[in-house]
Amino acid sequence: MENYECCSHKTKERPDKEYKDLLNRLSRIEGQVRGIRKMVENDAYCTDILIQVSAVTAALNSFNKVLLSNHIHTCVAENIRKGNDEVVDELVTVLQKMMK
């Protein structure tokens, strides 16, 4: 079995900085979602909740942009260099699912 520094079938070892950045972003998003739950539990006004939901959506979109950029610069580029053009089809499929 080949040892890929970048990624292998359905797994990827991330550099420490990327790993910590992604986890920090997810932790902030988790905190935002918990805050929304608390707002609902405390009968907050609908528009206030909707604004917070919009902030979570924006944070998730930002997370996706960072992850997608990292994926293209590492996994996709590495696979193309190795002659595995199937990774392009995989990327197109993922982008189609993300844009629904």
N, CA and C atoms as a LAMMPS dump frame, in Angstrom:
ITEM: TIMESTEP
0
ITEM: NUMBER OF ATOMS
300
ITEM: BOX BOUNDS ff ff ff
-5.0000000000000000e+02 5.0000000000000000e+02
-5.0000000000000000e+02 5.0000000000000000e+02
-5.0000000000000000e+02 5.0000000000000000e+02
ITEM: ATOMS id mol type element x y z
1 1 1 N 0.833 -1.178 0
2 1 2 C 0 0 0
3 1 3 C 0.88 1.245 0
4 2 1 N 0.563 2.218 -0.86
5 2 2 C 1.347 3.433 -0.942
6 2 3 C 1.108 4.305 0.277
7 3 1 N 2.144 5.004 0.682
8 3 2 C 2.029 5.92 1.81
9 3 3 C 1.928 7.338 1.263
10 4 1 N 0.757 7.941 1.333
11 4 2 C 0.561 9.302 0.866
12 4 3 C 0.689 10.257 2.04
13 5 1 N 1.547 11.258 1.894
14 5 2 C 1.604 12.298 2.915
15 5 3 C 0.334 13.117 2.878
16 6 1 N -0.174 13.318 1.678
17 6 2 C -1.344 14.176 1.494
18 6 3 C -2.602 13.47 1.951
19 7 1 N -3.025 12.512 1.178
20 7 2 C -4.266 11.848 1.507
21 7 3 C -4.315 10.489 0.841
22 8 1 N -5.071 9.626 1.404
23 8 2 C -5.286 8.314 0.82
24 8 3 C -6.785 8.112 0.747
25 9 1 N -7.188 6.938 0.415
26 9 2 C -8.612 6.693 0.227
27 9 3 C -9.379 6.996 1.508
28 10 1 N -10.128 8.083 1.481
29 10 2 C -11.055 8.491 2.533
30 10 3 C -10.402 8.905 3.85
31 11 1 N -9.106 9.119 3.877
32 11 2 C -8.458 9.674 5.071
33 11 3 C -7.42 10.696 4.635
34 12 1 N -7.05 11.571 5.568
35 12 2 C -6.016 12.554 5.277
36 12 3 C -5.335 12.957 6.571
37 13 1 N -4.02 12.92 6.559
38 13 2 C -3.255 13.458 7.68
39 13 3 C -3.049 14.934 7.411
40 14 1 N -3.48 15.763 8.341
41 14 2 C -3.37 17.203 8.17
42 14 3 C -2.182 17.737 8.964
43 15 1 N -1.535 18.764 8.414
44 15 2 C -0.493 19.432 9.206
45 15 3 C -1.105 19.961 10.499
46 16 1 N -0.322 20.054 11.539
47 16 2 C -0.807 20.452 12.854
48 16 3 C -1.547 21.787 12.812
49 17 1 N -1.015 22.761 12.079
50 17 2 C -1.648 24.09 12.012
51 17 3 C -3.033 23.993 11.372
52 18 1 N -3.153 23.264 10.273
53 18 2 C -4.45 23.109 9.606
54 18 3 C -5.44 22.395 10.52
55 19 1 N -4.972 21.335 11.175
56 19 2 C -5.807 20.555 12.089
57 19 3 C -6.359 21.444 13.195
58 20 1 N -5.491 22.215 13.835
59 20 2 C -5.914 23.083 14.937
60 20 3 C -6.852 24.179 14.449
61 21 1 N -6.577 24.754 13.277
62 21 2 C -7.441 25.796 12.728
63 21 3 C -8.849 25.261 12.48
64 22 1 N -8.94 24.092 11.859
65 22 2 C -10.254 23.508 11.573
66 22 3 C -11.015 23.204 12.862
67 23 1 N -10.323 22.626 13.838
68 23 2 C -10.989 22.321 15.109
69 23 3 C -11.418 23.579 15.848
70 24 1 N -10.599 24.625 15.802
71 24 2 C -10.973 25.889 16.448
72 24 3 C -12.22 26.48 15.799
73 25 1 N -12.274 26.434 14.468
74 25 2 C -13.449 26.937 13.769
75 25 3 C -14.697 26.145 14.175
76 26 1 N -14.568 24.829 14.225
77 26 2 C -15.711 23.993 14.606
78 26 3 C -16.129 24.241 16.045
79 27 1 N -15.181 24.469 16.918
80 27 2 C -15.517 24.77 18.324
81 27 3 C -16.302 26.064 18.438
82 28 1 N -15.899 27.078 17.668
83 28 2 C -16.645 28.342 17.684
84 28 3 C -18.062 28.125 17.163
85 29 1 N -18.193 27.338 16.094
86 29 2 C -19.517 27.056 15.531
87 29 3 C -20.373 26.305 16.545
88 30 1 N -19.786 25.327 17.228
89 30 2 C -20.522 24.6 18.273
90 30 3 C -21.035 25.561 19.34
91 31 1 N -20.185 26.503 19.728
92 31 2 C -20.589 27.488 20.727
93 31 3 C -21.742 28.352 20.237
94 32 1 N -21.678 28.723 18.964
95 32 2 C -22.768 29.516 18.389
96 32 3 C -24.079 28.724 18.394
97 33 1 N -24.011 27.451 18.041
98 33 2 C -25.216 26.61 18.01
99 33 3 C -25.778 26.443 19.421
100 34 1 N -24.893 26.24 20.397
101 34 2 C -25.367 26.153 21.787
102 34 3 C -26.041 27.457 22.211
103 35 1 N -25.495 28.584 21.743
104 35 2 C -26.095 29.883 22.047
105 35 3 C -27.49 30.005 21.447
106 36 1 N -27.662 29.491 20.243
107 36 2 C -28.985 29.517 19.605
108 36 3 C -29.963 28.659 20.394
109 37 1 N -29.512 27.501 20.833
110 37 2 C -30.375 26.628 21.633
111 37 3 C -30.836 27.356 22.894
112 38 1 N -29.882 28.038 23.533
113 38 2 C -30.21 28.779 24.758
114 38 3 C -31.213 29.898 24.455
115 39 1 N -31.058 30.544 23.305
116 39 2 C -31.999 31.594 22.919
117 39 3 C -33.411 31.016 22.779
118 40 1 N -33.522 29.845 22.153
119 40 2 C -34.827 29.199 21.995
120 40 3 C -35.394 28.839 23.364
121 41 1 N -34.538 28.259 24.21
122 41 2 C -34.989 27.871 25.553
123 41 3 C -35.454 29.08 26.359
124 42 1 N -34.846 30.239 26.114
125 42 2 C -35.186 31.462 26.846
126 42 3 C -36.215 32.324 26.125
127 43 1 N -36.864 31.717 25.127
128 43 2 C -37.93 32.408 24.39
129 43 3 C -37.472 33.714 23.738
130 44 1 N -36.291 33.703 23.173
131 44 2 C -35.794 34.898 22.478
132 44 3 C -36.678 35.207 21.273
133 45 1 N -36.642 36.445 20.868
134 45 2 C -37.449 36.907 19.739
135 45 3 C -36.966 36.242 18.442
136 46 1 N -37.895 35.881 17.589
137 46 2 C -37.602 35.107 16.369
138 46 3 C -36.5 35.725 15.512
139 47 1 N -36.594 37.03 15.268
140 47 2 C -35.603 37.64 14.378
141 47 3 C -34.2 37.613 14.985
142 48 1 N -34.111 37.692 16.303
143 48 2 C -32.798 37.599 16.957
144 48 3 C -32.193 36.211 16.736
145 49 1 N -33.023 35.189 16.825
146 49 2 C -32.564 33.816 16.592
147 49 3 C -32.153 33.646 15.133
148 50 1 N -32.986 34.167 14.228
149 50 2 C -32.676 34.039 12.796
150 50 3 C -31.34 34.681 12.446
151 51 1 N -31.035 35.802 13.064
152 51 2 C -29.754 36.471 12.809
153 51 3 C -28.599 35.591 13.275
154 52 1 N -28.766 34.943 14.42
155 52 2 C -27.718 34.064 14.92
156 52 3 C -27.57 32.81 14.047
157 53 1 N -28.685 32.292 13.55
158 53 2 C -28.634 31.141 12.634
159 53 3 C -27.882 31.537 11.365
160 54 1 N -28.13 32.739 10.885
161 54 2 C -27.425 33.238 9.708
162 54 3 C -25.922 33.326 9.961
163 55 1 N -25.549 33.723 11.162
164 55 2 C -24.124 33.792 11.519
165 55 3 C -23.49 32.399 11.514
166 56 1 N -24.228 31.401 12.003
167 56 2 C -23.721 30.023 11.991
168 56 3 C -23.576 29.52 10.551
169 57 1 N -24.557 29.84 9.729
170 57 2 C -24.49 29.446 8.324
171 57 3 C -23.254 30.06 7.661
172 58 1 N -22.995 31.33 7.934
173 58 2 C -21.816 32.001 7.373
174 58 3 C -20.528 31.35 7.891
175 59 1 N -20.515 30.99 9.156
176 59 2 C -19.331 30.343 9.729
177 59 3 C -19.089 28.968 9.098
178 60 1 N -20.161 28.212 8.869
179 60 2 C -20.026 26.915 8.202
180 60 3 C -19.555 27.082 6.762
181 61 1 N -20.078 28.096 6.076
182 61 2 C -19.619 28.365 4.708
183 61 3 C -18.139 28.729 4.687
184 62 1 N -17.711 29.505 5.655
185 62 2 C -16.297 29.872 5.76
186 62 3 C -15.438 28.632 6.027
187 63 1 N -15.916 27.761 6.913
188 63 2 C -15.224 26.502 7.194
189 63 3 C -15.074 25.688 5.908
190 64 1 N -16.182 25.584 5.141
191 64 2 C -16.147 24.841 3.883
192 64 3 C -15.137 25.429 2.903
193 65 1 N -15.066 26.757 2.822
194 65 2 C -14.121 27.396 1.907
195 65 3 C -12.685 27.054 2.269
196 66 1 N -12.366 27.106 3.551
197 66 2 C -11.011 26.786 4.005
198 66 3 C -10.695 25.321 3.715
199 67 1 N -11.621 24.43 4.064
200 67 2 C -11.398 23.003 3.856
201 67 3 C -11.279 22.68 2.368
202 68 1 N -12.132 23.276 1.557
203 68 2 C -12.09 23.04 0.114
204 68 3 C -10.781 23.54 -0.488
205 69 1 N -10.343 24.708 -0.082
206 69 2 C -9.07 25.245 -0.567
207 69 3 C -7.914 24.312 -0.199
208 70 1 N -7.887 23.883 1.058
209 70 2 C -6.837 22.946 1.493
210 70 3 C -6.894 21.663 0.682
211 71 1 N -8.09 21.166 0.433
212 71 2 C -8.264 19.918 -0.319
213 71 3 C -7.729 20.063 -1.749
214 72 1 N -8.073 21.167 -2.393
215 72 2 C -7.622 21.377 -3.771
216 72 3 C -6.103 21.52 -3.827
217 73 1 N -5.535 22.284 -2.89
218 73 2 C -4.087 22.51 -2.903
219 73 3 C -3.277 21.276 -2.52
220 74 1 N -3.884 20.351 -1.806
221 74 2 C -3.122 19.17 -1.377
222 74 3 C -3.6 17.926 -2.12
223 75 1 N -4.719 17.39 -1.718
224 75 2 C -5.199 16.111 -2.25
225 75 3 C -5.409 16.138 -3.761
226 76 1 N -6.136 17.141 -4.245
227 76 2 C -6.44 17.19 -5.672
228 76 3 C -5.158 17.383 -6.481
229 77 1 N -4.354 18.356 -6.101
230 77 2 C -3.11 18.625 -6.838
231 77 3 C -2.182 17.412 -6.819
232 78 1 N -2.049 16.785 -5.67
233 78 2 C -1.17 15.611 -5.544
234 78 3 C -1.66 14.467 -6.423
235 79 1 N -2.956 14.207 -6.42
236 79 2 C -3.507 13.127 -7.239
237 79 3 C -3.356 13.413 -8.728
238 80 1 N -3.547 14.647 -9.137
239 80 2 C -3.368 14.999 -10.548
240 80 3 C -1.912 14.807 -10.956
241 81 1 N -0.981 15.245 -10.105
242 81 2 C 0.453 15.04 -10.406
243 81 3 C 0.795 13.564 -10.562
244 82 1 N 0.083 12.711 -9.818
245 82 2 C 0.332 11.27 -9.899
246 82 3 C -0.455 10.607 -11.029
247 83 1 N -1.193 11.415 -11.799
248 83 2 C -1.929 10.871 -12.93
249 83 3 C -3.324 10.371 -12.597
250 84 1 N -3.789 10.619 -11.401
251 84 2 C -5.121 10.187 -10.997
252 84 3 C -6.117 11.307 -11.275
253 85 1 N -6.594 11.353 -12.52
254 85 2 C -7.533 12.395 -12.911
255 85 3 C -8.941 12.151 -12.379
256 86 1 N -9.202 10.979 -11.822
257 86 2 C -10.514 10.685 -11.247
258 86 3 C -10.841 11.626 -10.104
259 87 1 N -9.81 12.192 -9.488
260 87 2 C -10.016 13.113 -8.38
261 87 3 C -10.777 14.358 -8.84
262 88 1 N -10.658 14.707 -10.112
263 88 2 C -11.4 15.853 -10.647
264 88 3 C -12.891 15.545 -10.65
265 89 1 N -13.249 14.33 -11.082
266 89 2 C -14.655 13.928 -11.061
267 89 3 C -15.201 13.942 -9.639
268 90 1 N -14.394 13.464 -8.699
269 90 2 C -14.806 13.471 -7.291
270 90 3 C -15.049 14.902 -6.813
271 91 1 N -14.151 15.811 -7.179
272 91 2 C -14.293 17.208 -6.785
273 91 3 C -15.555 17.823 -7.384
274 92 1 N -15.819 17.549 -8.641
275 92 2 C -17.019 18.075 -9.291
276 92 3 C -18.271 17.564 -8.578
277 93 1 N -18.282 16.285 -8.231
278 93 2 C -19.426 15.7 -7.52
279 93 3 C -19.64 16.38 -6.17
280 94 1 N -18.547 16.605 -5.45
281 94 2 C -18.649 17.266 -4.142
282 94 3 C -19.164 18.696 -4.307
283 95 1 N -18.648 19.415 -5.289
284 95 2 C -19.1 20.797 -5.508
285 95 3 C -20.59 20.827 -5.874
286 96 1 N -21.031 19.885 -6.677
287 96 2 C -22.459 19.815 -7.027
288 96 3 C -23.311 19.586 -5.789
289 97 1 N -22.867 18.717 -4.901
290 97 2 C -23.621 18.446 -3.667
291 97 3 C -23.628 19.672 -2.755
292 98 1 N -22.507 20.397 -2.706
293 98 2 C -22.412 21.579 -1.855
294 98 3 C -23.306 22.711 -2.357
295 99 1 N -23.557 22.74 -3.643
296 99 2 C -24.307 23.859 -4.231
297 99 3 C -25.798 23.605 -4.328
298 100 1 N -26.285 22.532 -3.745
299 100 2 C -27.725 22.249 -3.774
300 100 3 C -28.48 23.23 -2.922
